[in-house]
Each structure stands twice: as C-alpha cells, then as structure tokens.
Amino acid sequence: MFQVRIHGRGGQGVVSAAEMLSVAGFLENHHTQAFPSFGSERMGAPVMAFCRLDDKPIRLREPVISPDALIIQDTTLLHQVSLFEGVSDDGFVLINSSRDISQLGLDEFFAQHPEIRVLTVPATQLALEHVGRPLPNAALLGGFAALTGRIQIASVAAAIDQKFSGRVAAGNIAAAQAAFDQANHDQRAESLC
C-alpha cells in the first residue's frame, strides 16, 4: 500500500487534491481511498487530506500516520506543524515553493534523512500562470507523478478533467503538465550533479 498525506490550508484545494489523486489511481486499476481531516472549518485553517493506493482492497479507515509521500501545499506550515512526522525513511516529499530546501530552512532535516527524495515545485506560480488563480493542487499532482512514478501524468490529466470542466480543466491540466515537466527536468539535473 502507498499512503499519501497532503498538508495545506482551507481553500487551497487540499481535499480536491486527494480526491483527484485517488481518481488517477483508480483509472490505473488501483484500489484507492481519499478522505480529509479538518481542524476548525474556516478558510486558511490547517487542513490535511489522505490518499491510499493499493493493488488490493483497502480496509483501513484511519488517518495516514506513516506516509510514503507528503505533499505540502503551503510553506507557512513547515515550521508550525510536525509535517514530517512519520514519513517513511525512503519516502517522498513534494513542497509547493519556488525556493530550494536550503532557502526553506530544511537542510538539517533532510541531511538527517538522506534517503527521502525531496523536490520543490512552484505550483502556486504555475496555477496563476495557467489557471489564473493561486490554487496549487492540480500542479502538485503533476509534480507528484514525476517525483514518485506512482501514477502517470495522463491519469492525473484525466482525473482533473473529471473534476473540472472547460477552461478550468484545461488550465489545471496545463499547470499539472508544467509541474510534471519541471519536476522531471529538476530531477535529471540533480542526478547529473
């Protein structure tokens, strides 16, 4: 089973991201599950959502405590909440930021956990460019597909197309593709260093 925990703030599409990731996995014949966890129910409050992907039926119903992947939609949460708690030592961390890990003040954590693959993607900027709104969720799913290889970008696009319609779907698909391309480029450049 592959488990994903998504952190963000209310109004950023955290729950929709988990739902679309689940649909993308389902389109690839995985058993999937997605559900949210709310604190206070207001815009801007910290929100978590969870997604599970497996090749067999999923019987678990509790929150993801030991994620294989973290998607962090809002960097203001990085030093306020224990976001990295429970993450697998060989897991993945995707952060919505145009800054690198050093600039985010995360060098020490990732030096202590060198097997975790971490990547930053400017998902909010890509969403503004392609959708016209600062909603990073779809772009982050493109970055997730590139970073983890767990789902295909075509499945992400199909899931976005099912969730939205018209220009909104097209813009979100373009943002996801741009994040996917940038993440692949950044990973290739990193492997050459």
Secondary structure, 3 states (H helix, E strand, C coil): CEEEEEEEECCCCHHHHHHHHHHHHHHCCCEEEEEEEECCCCCCCEEEEEEEEECCCCCCCCCCCCCCEEEECCHHHCCCCCCCCCCCCCCEEEEECCCCCCCCCCHHHHHHCCCCEEEEECHHHHHHHHCCCCCCHHHHHHHHHHHHCCCCHHHHHHHHHHHCCHHHHHHHHHHHHHHHHHHHHHHHHHHHC
